[in-house]
Amino acid sequence: MNEKTTADLEQLRDLIDGVDKQLLNLLRKRLDLVAQVGAVKHAAGVPIYAPQREAAMLAKRRAEAESMGISPQLIEDVLRRLMRESYLNEKDVGFKQVKTDLGHVVIVGGEGQLGQLFGQMLSLSGYEVKTLDKDDWMNAKHLFDGAGMVLVTVPIKVTCDVIRTHLTQLPSDCILADLTSIKGEPVQAMLDAHQGPVVGLHPMFGPDVGSLAKQVVVVCHGRDEHEYQWLLEQIQIWGARIVVAEPQNHDSAMQLVQAMRHFSSFVYGLNLCKEQADIDNLLQFSSPIYRLELAMVGRLFAQDPELYADIIFAQQGSLVAISDYLENYQEALTLLKSGNREAFVEQFKQVAQWFGDFAPQFQHESRAMLQSVNDMKVG
């Protein structure tokens, strides 16, 4: 570049730096306003996530952006990222306590990551939280005395044994709940062990979420629903969405949503390992969608193997779902080996028809995710 070009670029870059500083000041002002909103919501017990308000605001900003010659998707991307930060900040001021006369909460397995998360959320809502871990059973009688709720979050393989062995002498009005990712056996075990209120919960997220805004908690009703209705309201105040399901329907869905998906990721990672694939080299040639897929597989292996073994081995029905997947894979492989391209195209069309309107919806949703993945690439 010649000297004039260099000077012109430096001048423009200085102007951009000035605008960036203004943006930072505006962001700081917005976060301060969000903190004030959070304080008002805390006092009123308003959920931190308001989907109708968010949708209306985004639609308005998109229209305004378009009228200014700015990409509507750009302003939506920026605002969604800001809102995510806002949800993280809003919980710092705490939440309204729905049930003020509950008594203390005992979290069995409270030293685990999910137990710590729910302990934090309950504490932020003003509840007294006590933890009971595997070496604390000698103190259990004292901890359970006067408890308003006992929340079980222990490994799946020992959940029912813990309930049947240790949770049969709770106060009669105490709520017994669990956070296990299967629901049939644990809910029945709680109903058998405890004569008071019982509810099964399954948080459809990991313990590393910064906020419960937009997350899903599945609820399987057990007994005396009116006694724990406050808990569902409290979870909604945290920003989560409640989905009610029968335990058996939930478990059937989890065979596909969790067990088969995690097992498929395990096998994919196992295959890469046995092939001694060069991940650095794969990333050099990766499209955004492959990078995202590889990231989701890698994410699995960054976590606790015992947890995922529990999820995959927990239900006998998972073996059926995984076996069906293998049979379909083998049939598709046979089709590939036969060289029957026309049959492949026909099956592709059949599956696309089965997906229906979900296919273009998922294409739209994934486009934004893929753009984010591409933005994060370095070099």
C-alpha positions in Angstrom: 0.0 0.0 0.0 1.1 3.5 -0.7 1.5 6.2 2.1 -1.8 7.9 1.2 -3.8 4.6 1.4 -2.1 3.8 4.7 -3.0 7.2 6.1 -6.6 7.0 4.9 -7.0 3.5 6.5 -5.5 4.7 9.8 -7.9 7.7 9.9 -10.9 5.5 9.2 -9.8 2.9 11.8 -9.5 5.7 14.4 -13.0 6.7 13.6 -14.2 3.1 14.0 -12.4 2.8 17.3 -14.3 5.9 18.5 -17.6 4.3 17.5 -16.6 1.1 19.3 -16.0 3.1 22.4 -19.5 4.6 22.1 -20.9 1.2 21.7 -19.2 0.0 24.9 -20.6 3.0 26.8 -24.1 2.1 25.4 -23.7 -1.5 26.4 -22.7 -0.5 29.9 -25.8 1.7 30.1 -28.0 -1.1 28.8 -26.6 -3.6 31.4 -27.3 -1.1 34.2 -30.9 -0.7 33.0 -31.3 -4.4 32.9 -30.0 -4.6 36.5 -32.8 -2.2 37.5 -35.3 -4.4 35.5 -34.1 -7.4 37.4 -34.6 -5.7 40.8 -38.2 -4.8 39.8 -38.8 -8.4 38.6 -37.3 -9.8 41.8 -39.7 -7.7 44.0 -42.7 -8.6 41.9 -41.9 -12.3 41.3 -42.0 -11.9 37.5 -40.1 -14.5 35.5 -36.9 -13.3 34.0 -37.8 -14.6 30.6 -40.9 -13.1 28.9 -41.2 -14.7 25.4 -43.9 -12.4 24.1 -42.0 -9.3 25.1 -38.8 -10.6 23.6 -40.5 -11.5 20.3 -42.3 -8.2 20.0 -39.1 -6.2 20.8 -37.1 -8.2 18.2 -39.7 -7.7 15.5 -39.7 -4.0 16.2 -35.9 -3.7 16.1 -35.8 -5.7 12.9 -38.2 -3.4 11.1 -36.3 -0.3 12.4 -33.0 -1.8 11.2 -34.4 -2.5 7.7 -35.7 1.0 7.4 -32.1 2.2 8.2 -30.5 0.0 5.6 -29.1 -2.4 8.3 -29.5 -6.2 8.1 -32.4 -7.2 10.3 -30.5 -10.4 11.1 -27.6 -8.4 12.3 -29.6 -6.4 14.9 -31.3 -9.6 16.0 -28.0 -11.4 16.5 -26.6 -8.5 18.5 -29.8 -8.2 20.7 -30.0 -12.0 21.3 -26.4 -12.0 22.6 -27.2 -9.0 24.8 -30.3 -10.6 26.1 -28.3 -13.7 27.0 -25.9 -11.5 29.0 -28.9 -9.8 30.6 -30.4 -13.0 31.8 -27.0 -13.9 33.4 -26.9 -10.6 35.1 -30.5 -10.6 36.3 -30.1 -13.6 38.5 -27.4 -11.7 40.5 -30.1 -9.7 42.2 -31.9 -12.9 43.2 -35.5 -14.0 42.8 -38.7 -13.7 44.7 -39.3 -16.4 47.2 -42.7 -18.0 46.4 -43.0 -20.3 49.5 -41.9 -18.2 52.5 -42.9 -20.8 55.1 -41.3 -23.9 53.5 -38.7 -24.8 56.0 -35.2 -25.8 54.8 -34.4 -27.8 51.7 -32.1 -30.8 51.8 -30.4 -31.7 48.5 -29.3 -35.3 48.5 -26.2 -35.3 46.3 -25.9 -31.6 46.8 -22.1 -31.6 46.2 -22.6 -32.7 42.6 -22.7 -30.1 39.8 -26.5 -30.3 39.2 -27.1 -30.3 43.0 -24.9 -27.2 43.3 -26.8 -25.4 40.5 -30.2 -26.0 42.1 -28.8 -25.2 45.5 -27.6 -21.9 44.1 -31.0 -21.1 42.5 -32.9 -22.0 45.7 -30.5 -19.9 47.8 -30.9 -16.9 45.4 -34.6 -17.3 46.0 -34.2 -17.0 49.8 -34.6 -20.7 50.8 -32.3 -22.3 53.4 -30.4 -25.1 51.6 -28.6 -28.0 53.3 -26.7 -30.7 51.4 -26.4 -34.4 52.2 -23.8 -36.3 50.3 -22.8 -40.0 50.4 -20.6 -39.6 53.6 -23.3 -37.7 55.5 -25.9 -40.4 56.2 -25.1 -40.4 59.9 -26.5 -36.9 60.0 -29.5 -37.6 57.8 -32.1 -37.7 60.7 -31.0 -34.3 61.9 -30.9 -32.8 58.4 -34.4 -34.2 57.5 -36.0 -32.9 60.7 -38.2 -29.9 59.7 -37.3 -30.2 56.0 -39.9 -28.7 53.7 -38.4 -30.4 50.6 -35.9 -33.1 49.9 -34.4 -33.0 46.4 -32.6 -36.1 45.2 -29.8 -35.7 42.6 -27.5 -38.7 42.8 -26.2 -41.0 40.0 -29.1 -42.8 38.1 -27.8 -46.3 39.0 -28.2 -45.6 42.8 -31.2 -43.2 42.8 -33.9 -45.8 43.5 -31.8 -47.6 46.2 -31.1 -44.2 47.9 -34.9 -43.4 47.9 -36.0 -46.9 49.2 -33.2 -47.2 51.8 -32.8 -43.7 53.2 -36.0 -41.6 52.4 -38.8 -43.6 54.1 -39.0 -41.5 57.3 -39.3 -37.9 56.0 -41.8 -35.5 57.6 -45.3 -36.3 56.3 -45.7 -32.8 54.7 -42.2 -32.8 53.2 -42.0 -32.6 49.4 -39.9 -35.4 47.9 -38.5 -34.6 44.4 -35.8 -35.9 42.2 -33.7 -34.6 39.2 -33.0 -37.9 37.5 -33.0 -38.1 33.7 -35.3 -41.1 33.8 -38.6 -40.9 35.6 -40.6 -44.1 35.7 -38.7 -46.1 38.4 -37.6 -43.1 40.5 -41.1 -41.6 40.7 -42.6 -45.0 41.7 -39.8 -45.5 44.2 -40.6 -42.1 45.7 -44.3 -42.9 45.9 -43.6 -46.2 47.6 -41.1 -44.7 50.1 -43.0 -41.5 51.1 -46.6 -40.8 51.8 -46.4 -37.1 51.3 -46.1 -34.9 48.2 -44.0 -36.4 45.4 -42.9 -34.9 42.1 -40.3 -36.0 39.5 -38.2 -33.4 37.7 -35.9 -33.6 34.8 -33.9 -30.5 33.9 -33.2 -30.7 30.2 -29.8 -29.0 30.5 -26.4 -29.5 31.9 -25.1 -27.9 35.1 -22.9 -25.5 33.1 -25.8 -23.2 32.1 -25.3 -19.7 33.3 -29.0 -19.0 33.5 -32.2 -21.1 33.4 -33.8 -18.6 31.0 -35.3 -20.5 28.0 -34.3 -23.9 29.5 -36.8 -26.7 29.9 -37.7 -28.7 33.1 -39.9 -31.7 32.6 -42.4 -32.4 35.4 -43.9 -35.8 36.1 -46.6 -35.4 38.7 -46.6 -37.9 41.6 -48.9 -37.0 44.5 -50.5 -33.9 46.0 -49.7 -31.6 43.1 -51.2 -28.6 44.9 -48.6 -28.9 47.6 -45.7 -28.4 45.2 -47.3 -26.0 42.8 -45.2 -23.2 44.3 -42.1 -25.1 43.2 -43.2 -25.1 39.6 -43.9 -21.4 39.8 -40.5 -20.8 41.4 -38.8 -22.6 38.5 -40.7 -20.5 36.0 -39.6 -17.3 37.8 -36.0 -18.6 37.3 -36.9 -18.4 33.5 -37.4 -22.1 32.7 -40.3 -23.5 30.8 -42.3 -26.3 32.4 -43.3 -29.4 30.3 -45.6 -31.9 31.9 -45.2 -35.5 31.0 -46.2 -39.0 32.1 -43.2 -40.9 33.4 -43.4 -43.7 30.8 -43.9 -41.2 27.9 -40.9 -39.2 29.2 -38.7 -42.3 29.4 -39.7 -43.5 25.9 -38.7 -40.0 24.5 -35.4 -40.1 26.4 -34.4 -43.3 24.7 -34.2 -41.2 21.5 -33.4 -37.8 22.8 -30.6 -38.9 25.2 -29.5 -42.5 25.0 -29.4 -43.0 21.2 -28.0 -39.6 20.6 -25.2 -39.9 23.2 -24.4 -43.4 22.1 -24.1 -42.3 18.5 -21.7 -39.5 19.6 -19.8 -42.1 21.6 -19.4 -44.4 18.6 -18.4 -41.5 16.3 -15.7 -40.4 18.7 -14.6 -44.0 19.2 -14.3 -44.4 15.4 -12.2 -41.2 15.1 -10.0 -42.5 17.9 -9.5 -45.9 16.4 -8.8 -44.3 13.0 -6.2 -42.0 14.8 -7.7 -39.1 12.9 -5.7 -35.9 13.0 -8.3 -33.4 14.5 -6.2 -30.4 13.6 -6.1 -31.5 10.0 -9.9 -32.2 10.0 -10.6 -28.7 11.3 -8.5 -27.2 8.5 -10.9 -28.8 6.0 -14.1 -28.4 8.0 -17.2 -26.6 7.0 -19.0 -24.8 9.8 -21.6 -27.6 10.1 -18.9 -30.3 10.4 -17.0 -28.2 13.0 -20.3 -27.9 15.0 -20.9 -31.6 14.7 -17.3 -32.4 15.8 -17.6 -29.9 18.7 -20.7 -31.7 19.9 -18.9 -35.0 19.8 -15.9 -33.6 21.5 -18.1 -32.0 24.2 -19.3 -35.5 25.2 -15.8 -36.6 25.9 -15.0 -33.5 28.0 -17.5 -34.7 30.6 -18.0 -37.4 33.2 -18.0 -40.9 31.6 -19.9 -42.3 34.6 -22.7 -39.9 33.9 -23.1 -40.8 30.3 -22.8 -44.5 31.1 -25.7 -44.1 33.5 -27.8 -42.3 30.9 -27.1 -44.9 28.2 -27.4 -48.0 30.4 -30.3 -46.8 32.5 -33.2 -48.2 30.5 -33.5 -51.5 28.8 -35.6 -49.8 26.1 -32.6 -47.8 25.1 -31.0 -51.0 23.8 -34.0 -51.4 21.5 -33.8 -47.9 20.2 -30.0 -48.1 19.6 -30.4 -51.5 17.9 -33.1 -50.1 15.6 -30.7 -47.3 14.7 -27.9 -49.8 13.9 -30.3 -51.8 11.7 -31.3 -48.7 9.8 -27.6 -47.7 9.4 -26.8 -51.2 8.1 -29.7 -51.0 5.6 -28.4 -47.6 4.4 -24.9 -49.0 4.1 -26.2 -51.9 2.0 -27.9 -49.4 -0.2 -24.7 -47.5 -0.6 -22.7 -50.7 -1.4 -25.3 -51.6 -4.0 -24.7 -48.3 -5.9 -28.4 -47.7 -6.0 -28.4 -43.9 -6.1 -32.0 -43.6 -7.2 -33.2 -45.6 -4.1 -31.1 -43.3 -1.9 -32.7 -40.2 -3.4 -36.1 -41.7 -2.9 -35.5 -42.5 0.8 -34.1 -39.0 1.2 -37.4 -37.6 -0.2 -39.4 -39.8 2.1 -37.6 -38.6 5.2 -37.8 -35.0 4.1 -41.6 -35.4 3.6 -41.8 -36.9 7.1 -40.0 -33.9 8.6 -42.5 -31.7 6.9 -42.3 -28.0 8.0 -39.7 -28.9 10.6 -37.1 -29.3 7.9 -37.1 -25.6 6.8 -37.5 -24.5 10.4 -34.4 -26.4 11.4 -32.6 -25.1 8.4 -33.4 -21.5 9.5 -32.4 -22.2 13.1 -29.2 -24.0 12.2 -28.1 -21.1 9.9 -27.7 -18.8 12.8 -25.7 -21.4 14.8 -23.4 -22.1 11.9 -22.7 -18.4 11.4 -21.8 -18.2 15.0 -19.5 -21.2 14.7 -17.8 -19.6 11.6 -17.4 -16.3 13.5 -15.4 -18.1 16.2 -12.9 -19.6 13.8 -9.3 -18.3 14.1 -7.0 -18.2 11.2 
